[in-house]
């Protein structure tokens, strides 16, 4: 009975993972985290996406997520919601390093970027170690 229940749960998890991966091509924004300290994907790192309100300069939370085993977080935002604006991706690097039993100089990393042509595809990777990080605009 326990074996059958585990198979049912496994089936549900595989379906959810497949749906999340299928959502990735529709998202105009993607990200990828790489742990450069040991050369592996930054798996299970919490992150959030925000858009700045131009009239108040306040940040509005759009979505939250956690990177998968490949360090990716597919389906961040739909094309319909992706409008020209200033955005921020916030990566919870301190929590990530803590989950690995390590400390980090940076408790979080925020990458702020401007979207003017929302018809393009944008990829914003985060390369990080415990004491440094870098990013760039990919496609």
Phi and psi in degrees as GROMACS dihedral restraints (atoms count N, CA, C in turn):
[ dihedral_restraints ]
;  ai    aj    ak    al  type     phi  dphi    fc
    3     4     5     6     1   -62.4    20    10
    4     5     6     7     1   -41.4    20    10
    6     7     8     9     1   -60.8    20    10
    7     8     9    10     1   -42.7    20    10
    9    10    11    12     1   -64.2    20    10
   10    11    12    13     1   -41.8    20    10
   12    13    14    15     1   -63.4    20    10
   13    14    15    16     1   -41.1    20    10
   15    16    17    18     1   -63.3    20    10
   16    17    18    19     1   -38.9    20    10
   18    19    20    21     1   -64.3    20    10
   19    20    21    22     1   -38.8    20    10
   21    22    23    24     1   -64.6    20    10
   22    23    24    25     1   -44.8    20    10
   24    25    26    27     1   -62.6    20    10
   25    26    27    28     1   -44.8    20    10
   27    28    29    30     1   -58.9    20    10
   28    29    30    31     1   -41.4    20    10
   30    31    32    33     1   -60.8    20    10
   31    32    33    34     1   -40.9    20    10
   33    34    35    36     1   -67.1    20    10
   34    35    36    37     1   -41.7    20    10
   36    37    38    39     1   -64.7    20    10
   37    38    39    40     1   -41.2    20    10
   39    40    41    42     1   -64.5    20    10
   40    41    42    43     1   -38.2    20    10
   42    43    44    45     1   -64.1    20    10
   43    44    45    46     1   -44.0    20    10
   45    46    47    48     1   -63.6    20    10
   46    47    48    49     1   -43.4    20    10
   48    49    50    51     1   -61.4    20    10
   49    50    51    52     1   -43.0    20    10
   51    52    53    54     1   -63.0    20    10
   52    53    54    55     1   -41.4    20    10
   54    55    56    57     1   -63.5    20    10
   55    56    57    58     1   -41.6    20    10
   57    58    59    60     1   -63.7    20    10
   58    59    60    61     1   -42.2    20    10
   60    61    62    63     1   -66.9    20    10
   61    62    63    64     1   -35.1    20    10
   63    64    65    66     1   -69.6    20    10
   64    65    66    67     1   -25.2    20    10
   66    67    68    69     1   -73.6    20    10
   67    68    69    70     1   -20.9    20    10
   69    70    71    72     1   -57.2    20    10
   70    71    72    73     1   -45.5    20    10
   72    73    74    75     1   -63.7    20    10
   73    74    75    76     1   -25.1    20    10
   75    76    77    78     1   -81.0    20    10
   76    77    78    79     1   -18.8    20    10
   78    79    80    81     1   -82.1    20    10
   79    80    81    82     1   128.0    20    10
   81    82    83    84     1   -77.4    20    10
   82    83    84    85     1    -5.5    20    10
   84    85    86    87     1  -128.5    20    10
   85    86    87    88     1   129.0    20    10
   87    88    89    90     1  -133.9    20    10
   88    89    90    91     1   162.3    20    10
   90    91    92    93     1  -143.9    20    10
   91    92    93    94     1   161.7    20    10
   93    94    95    96     1  -151.2    20    10
   94    95    96    97     1   133.9    20    10
   96    97    98    99     1  -112.3    20    10
   97    98    99   100     1   131.8    20    10
   99   100   101   102     1  -122.7    20    10
  100   101   102   103     1   125.4    20    10
  102   103   104   105     1   -82.2    20    10
  103   104   105   106     1    97.2    20    10
  105   106   107   108     1   -76.1    20    10
  106   107   108   109     1   -14.9    20    10
  108   109   110   111     1   -64.4    20    10
  109   110   111   112     1   -36.6    20    10
  111   112   113   114     1  -126.2    20    10
  112   113   114   115     1     4.9    20    10
  114   115   116   117     1    70.7    20    10
  115   116   117   118     1    39.8    20    10
  117   118   119   120     1  -131.3    20    10
  118   119   120   121     1   161.1    20    10
  120   121   122   123     1   -61.2    20    10
  121   122   123   124     1   147.2    20    10
  123   124   125   126     1   -82.3    20    10
  124   125   126   127     1    77.7    20    10
  126   127   128   129     1   -77.6    20    10
  127   128   129   130     1   143.9    20    10
  129   130   131   132     1    62.9    20    10
  130   131   132   133     1    37.0    20    10
  132   133   134   135     1   -94.8    20    10
  133   134   135   136     1   122.5    20    10
  135   136   137   138     1   -66.9    20    10
  136   137   138   139     1   144.3    20    10
  138   139   140   141     1  -150.1    20    10
  139   140   141   142     1   165.6    20    10
  141   142   143   144     1  -145.5    20    10
  142   143   144   145     1   150.9    20    10
  144   145   146   147     1  -115.2    20    10
  145   146   147   148     1   133.0    20    10
  147   148   149   150     1  -130.7    20    10
  148   149   150   151     1   153.1    20    10
  150   151   152   153     1  -123.3    20    10
  151   152   153   154     1   137.7    20    10
  153   154   155   156     1   -83.8    20    10
  154   155   156   157     1   133.3    20    10
  156   157   158   159     1   -77.0    20    10
  157   158   159   160     1   118.4    20    10
  159   160   161   162     1   -65.8    20    10
  160   161   162   163     1   -24.3    20    10
  162   163   164   165     1   -84.6    20    10
  163   164   165   166     1   -26.1    20    10
  165   166   167   168     1  -118.5    20    10
  166   167   168   169     1   -12.2    20    10
  168   169   170   171     1    64.5    20    10
  169   170   171   172     1    13.7    20    10
  171   172   173   174     1   -83.9    20    10
  172   173   174   175     1   150.3    20    10
  174   175   176   177     1   -91.1    20    10
  175   176   177   178     1   131.4    20    10
  177   178   179   180     1  -107.4    20    10
  178   179   180   181     1   124.4    20    10
  180   181   182   183     1   -69.5    20    10
  181   182   183   184     1   127.2    20    10
  183   184   185   186     1  -100.5    20    10
  184   185   186   187     1   -43.0    20    10
  186   187   188   189     1  -162.6    20    10
  187   188   189   190     1   161.2    20    10
  189   190   191   192     1  -126.6    20    10
  190   191   192   193     1   160.0    20    10
  192   193   194   195     1  -164.6    20    10
  193   194   195   196     1   179.5    20    10
  195   196   197   198     1  -137.4    20    10
  196   197   198   199     1   134.5    20    10
  198   199   200   201     1   -64.9    20    10
  199   200   201   202     1   147.2    20    10
  201   202   203   204     1   -83.2    20    10
  202   203   204   205     1  -172.3    20    10
  204   205   206   207     1   -63.4    20    10
  205   206   207   208     1   -20.4    20    10
  207   208   209   210     1   -93.1    20    10
  208   209   210   211     1     5.6    20    10
  210   211   212   213     1    78.6    20    10
  211   212   213   214     1    12.6    20    10
  213   214   215   216     1  -107.8    20    10
  214   215   216   217     1   157.6    20    10
  216   217   218   219     1  -133.6    20    10
  217   218   219   220     1    86.7    20    10
  219   220   221   222     1   -71.9    20    10
  220   221   222   223     1   158.1    20    10
  222   223   224   225     1    68.6    20    10
  223   224   225   226     1    39.4    20    10
  225   226   227   228     1   -62.5    20    10
  226   227   228   229     1   -41.0    20    10
  228   229   230   231     1  -154.9    20    10
  229   230   231   232     1   146.8    20    10
  231   232   233   234     1   -80.7    20    10
  232   233   234   235     1   157.6    20    10
  234   235   236   237     1   -59.8    20    10
  235   236   237   238     1   -35.6    20    10
  237   238   239   240     1   -65.0    20    10
  238   239   240   241     1   -36.4    20    10
  240   241   242   243     1   -86.3    20    10
  241   242   243   244     1   -10.8    20    10
  243   244   245   246     1   -87.1    20    10
  244   245   246   247     1    92.6    20    10
  246   247   248   249     1  -110.2    20    10
  247   248   249   250     1   161.4    20    10
  249   250   251   252     1   -58.5    20    10
  250   251   252   253     1   127.8    20    10
  252   253   254   255     1  -178.8    20    10
  253   254   255   256     1   179.9    20    10
  255   256   257   258     1   -98.8    20    10
  256   257   258   259     1   129.7    20    10
  258   259   260   261     1  -120.8    20    10
  259   260   261   262     1   162.8    20    10
  261   262   263   264     1  -140.6    20    10
  262   263   264   265     1   128.2    20    10
  264   265   266   267     1  -102.5    20    10
  265   266   267   268     1   124.0    20    10
  267   268   269   270     1  -111.8    20    10
  268   269   270   271     1   121.3    20    10
  270   271   272   273     1  -105.9    20    10
  271   272   273   274     1   128.8    20    10
  273   274   275   276     1   -87.0    20    10
  274   275   276   277     1    72.9    20    10
  276   277   278   279     1   -66.4    20    10
  277   278   279   280     1   -36.2    20    10
  279   280   281   282     1   -61.1    20    10
  280   281   282   283     1   -44.4    20    10
  282   283   284   285     1   -64.6    20    10
  283   284   285   286     1   -38.2    20    10
  285   286   287   288     1   -61.3    20    10
  286   287   288   289     1   -51.9    20    10
  288   289   290   291     1   -64.9    20    10
  289   290   291   292     1   -37.5    20    10
  291   292   293   294     1   -60.0    20    10
  292   293   294   295     1   -39.0    20    10
  294   295   296   297     1   -65.4    20    10
  295   296   297   298     1   -20.3    20    10
  297   298   299   300     1   -94.9    20    10
  298   299   300   301     1     3.9    20    10
  300   301   302   303     1    77.7    20    10
  301   302   303   304     1    23.8    20    10
  303   304   305   306     1  -120.8    20    10
  304   305   306   307     1   164.8    20    10
  306   307   308   309     1  -106.7    20    10
  307   308   309   310     1   162.8    20    10
  309   310   311   312     1  -141.5    20    10
  310   311   312   313     1   145.6    20    10
  312   313   314   315     1   -70.3    20    10
  313   314   315   316     1   -32.1    20    10
  315   316   317   318     1  -104.9    20    10
  316   317   318   319     1   114.4    20    10
  318   319   320   321     1   -69.3    20    10
  319   320   321   322     1   -26.5    20    10
  321   322   323   324     1  -157.9    20    10
  322   323   324   325     1   162.5    20    10
  324   325   326   327     1  -127.2    20    10
  325   326   327   328     1   128.2    20    10
  327   328   329   330     1  -114.3    20    10
  328   329   330   331     1   126.9    20    10
  330   331   332   333     1  -112.2    20    10
  331   332   333   334     1   115.2    20    10
  333   334   335   336     1  -104.5    20    10
  334   335   336   337     1   133.3    20    10
  336   337   338   339     1  -147.2    20    10
  337   338   339   340     1   156.1    20    10
  339   340   341   342     1  -108.9    20    10
  340   341   342   343     1   131.3    20    10
  342   343   344   345     1  -109.1    20    10
  343   344   345   346     1   119.5    20    10
  345   346   347   348     1  -108.0    20    10
  346   347   348   349     1   -38.5    20    10
  348   349   350   351     1  -110.2    20    10
  349   350   351   352     1    91.7    20    10
  351   352   353   354     1   -75.0    20    10
  352   353   354   355     1    -0.5    20    10
  354   355   356   357     1   -82.4    20    10
  355   356   357   358     1   -12.7    20    10
  357   358   359   360     1   -81.9    20    10
  358   359   360   361     1   167.6    20    10
  360   361   362   363     1  -100.1    20    10
  361   362   363   364     1   135.0    20    10
  363   364   365   366     1  -124.1    20    10
  364   365   366   367     1   136.3    20    10
  366   367   368   369     1  -126.4    20    10
  367   368   369   370     1   124.1    20    10
  369   370   371   372     1  -122.2    20    10
  370   371   372   373     1    95.9    20    10
  372   373   374   375     1   -84.5    20    10
  373   374   375   376     1   155.4    20    10
  375   376   377   378     1  -122.7    20    10
  376   377   378   379     1   119.5    20    10
  378   379   380   381     1  -106.0    20    10
  379   380   381   382     1   122.0    20    10
  381   382   383   384     1  -142.5    20    10
  382   383   384   385     1   152.2    20    10
  384   385   386   387     1  -129.1    20    10
  385   386   387   388     1  -174.7    20    10
  387   388   389   390     1   -66.9    20    10
  388   389   390   391     1   -23.1    20    10
  390   391   392   393     1  -127.0    20    10
  391   392   393   394     1    11.2    20    10
  393   394   395   396     1  -158.4    20    10
  394   395   396   397     1   162.6    20    10
  396   397   398   399     1  -155.4    20    10
  397   398   399   400     1   157.5    20    10
  399   400   401   402     1  -148.8    20    10
  400   401   402   403     1   163.6    20    10
  402   403   404   405     1  -152.1    20    10
  403   404   405   406     1   168.9    20    10
  405   406   407   408     1  -159.5    20    10
  406   407   408   409     1   167.8    20    10
  408   409   410   411     1   -92.2    20    10
  409   410   411   412     1   114.2    20    10
  411   412   413   414     1  -100.8    20    10
  412   413   414   415     1  -172.5    20    10
